[in-house]
């Protein structure tokens, strides 16, 4: 068996000390949250759109809470919070797209827009106030009420991802 020289021993010891002394923050979601940030307050997103879908506010708010609590180590609080997320649904509308030769729409589009205010109490430069808008198309042969739940779920996922990325993922 080979003897470890003192030079090799010190090099190995220094490498081990260096590695254990470094702290790396990483996440499989890409979230980059400072260690001092522990809590998030996500307010209810009221539906202020002209056309109101009764369950949309609760579905969006719950989806945001689920995303932030399952993909980060943040604790959800009802008051205060190191991070504060609030906003409202400002638009819920359908419109025709892909007009055919007979002036009939081949597809309709459901679009949902939300206004979001995000406050980072530790770093004001990370705070923002912005709108996010996403849509999903559906066949004009389908009645909106028959595809609405699936469309809302799809659009909510996209909106939640947009808000999450803007708030805690540093590109």
C-alpha positions in Angstrom: 0.0 0.0 0.0 1.2 3.5 -0.9 2.1 5.9 1.9 0.5 9.3 1.8 3.1 12.0 1.8 2.6 15.1 3.9 2.3 17.2 0.8 -0.5 15.0 -0.5 -2.2 15.0 2.9 -2.1 18.8 3.2 -3.4 19.2 -0.4 -6.3 16.8 0.4 -7.1 18.5 3.7 -7.0 22.0 2.1 -9.3 20.8 -0.7 -11.8 19.3 1.8 -11.8 22.5 3.9 -12.3 24.6 0.7 -15.2 22.5 -0.5 -17.0 22.4 2.9 -16.5 26.2 3.4 -18.3 27.1 0.1 -22.0 27.3 0.1 -23.8 26.9 -3.1 -27.5 27.7 -3.5 -29.1 25.7 -6.2 -32.6 24.4 -7.1 -34.0 22.1 -9.6 -36.6 24.7 -10.4 -34.1 27.4 -11.1 -35.3 29.5 -8.2 -32.7 31.7 -6.7 -33.9 32.9 -3.3 -31.5 34.5 -0.8 -31.1 32.5 2.4 -32.6 35.2 4.6 -35.9 35.1 2.7 -38.1 32.6 4.6 -41.8 33.6 4.0 -44.2 34.6 1.3 -47.6 36.2 1.4 -49.8 35.5 -1.6 -53.0 37.6 -1.6 -56.2 36.5 -3.2 -56.4 37.6 -6.8 -59.9 39.1 -7.4 -61.5 38.9 -10.8 -62.0 42.5 -12.0 -62.5 41.5 -15.7 -65.6 42.5 -17.5 -66.5 38.9 -18.1 -66.2 37.0 -14.8 -65.7 33.2 -14.5 -66.6 32.5 -10.9 -64.0 30.0 -10.1 -61.0 31.7 -11.8 -59.8 33.8 -8.9 -59.6 30.8 -6.5 -58.0 28.6 -9.1 -55.3 31.1 -9.9 -54.6 32.0 -6.3 -54.3 28.4 -5.3 -52.1 27.6 -8.2 -49.7 30.4 -7.3 -49.6 29.2 -3.6 -49.0 25.6 -4.7 -46.1 26.7 -7.1 -44.3 28.8 -4.5 -44.7 26.3 -1.6 -43.9 23.1 -3.5 -40.9 24.4 -5.5 -39.3 26.6 -2.9 -38.6 26.4 0.8 -40.7 29.4 1.5 -43.4 29.3 4.1 -46.8 30.7 3.2 -48.0 33.4 5.7 -51.3 35.3 5.8 -49.8 38.6 7.0 -46.5 40.4 6.3 -44.0 38.1 4.7 -40.5 38.6 3.2 -42.0 38.4 -0.2 -45.5 39.7 -1.0 -47.4 38.8 -4.1 -50.7 40.4 -4.9 -52.8 41.4 -8.0 -56.0 40.9 -9.9 -57.4 39.3 -13.0 -58.0 42.2 -15.4 -59.2 40.5 -18.5 -61.0 37.3 -19.4 -62.1 37.3 -23.0 -62.7 35.2 -26.1 -62.0 36.3 -29.6 -62.0 34.7 -33.1 -58.8 33.8 -34.7 -57.9 32.0 -38.0 -60.7 33.4 -40.1 -61.6 31.2 -43.0 -62.7 32.3 -46.5 -66.4 32.2 -45.5 -65.8 34.8 -42.8 -66.1 32.0 -40.1 -63.5 31.6 -37.5 -61.8 28.2 -37.5 -60.5 28.8 -34.0 -61.4 30.9 -31.0 -59.0 32.2 -28.4 -59.5 32.5 -24.6 -57.2 35.1 -23.2 -56.6 35.8 -19.5 -54.6 38.9 -18.3 -53.5 39.5 -14.7 -51.8 42.5 -13.1 -49.2 41.5 -10.5 -47.4 43.4 -7.8 -44.4 41.6 -6.2 -42.6 43.1 -3.3 -39.3 41.7 -2.1 -38.7 43.3 1.4 -35.0 42.4 1.4 -34.1 43.7 -2.1 -36.4 46.4 -3.5 -34.6 46.2 -6.9 -36.2 42.7 -7.3 -39.7 44.1 -6.8 -42.0 44.7 -9.8 -45.4 45.6 -11.0 -46.4 44.2 -14.3 -49.1 42.5 -16.4 -49.0 38.9 -17.7 -51.3 37.7 -20.5 -51.6 34.1 -21.8 -54.1 32.5 -24.2 -55.2 29.1 -25.5 -57.0 28.4 -28.7 -60.0 26.1 -29.2 -62.0 24.9 -32.1 -64.9 27.2 -33.1 -67.0 24.1 -33.3 -66.6 23.7 -29.5 -68.8 25.5 -27.0 -66.6 27.6 -24.6 -68.4 26.1 -21.6 -67.5 22.6 -22.6 -63.7 23.3 -22.9 -63.4 26.2 -20.4 -62.1 24.2 -17.4 -59.3 22.7 -19.5 -58.4 26.0 -21.1 -58.4 27.8 -17.7 -56.1 25.1 -16.2 -53.7 25.4 -19.2 -53.6 29.2 -19.1 -53.3 29.3 -15.3 -50.2 27.0 -15.5 -48.6 29.4 -18.0 -49.4 32.5 -16.0 -48.2 30.9 -12.7 -44.9 29.9 -14.4 -44.5 33.5 -15.8 -45.0 35.0 -12.3 -42.8 32.4 -10.6 -40.0 33.0 -13.2 -40.2 36.8 -12.9 -40.3 36.7 -9.1 -37.7 34.1 -8.1 -35.8 32.8 -11.1 -32.9 35.0 -12.1 -32.3 34.4 -15.8 
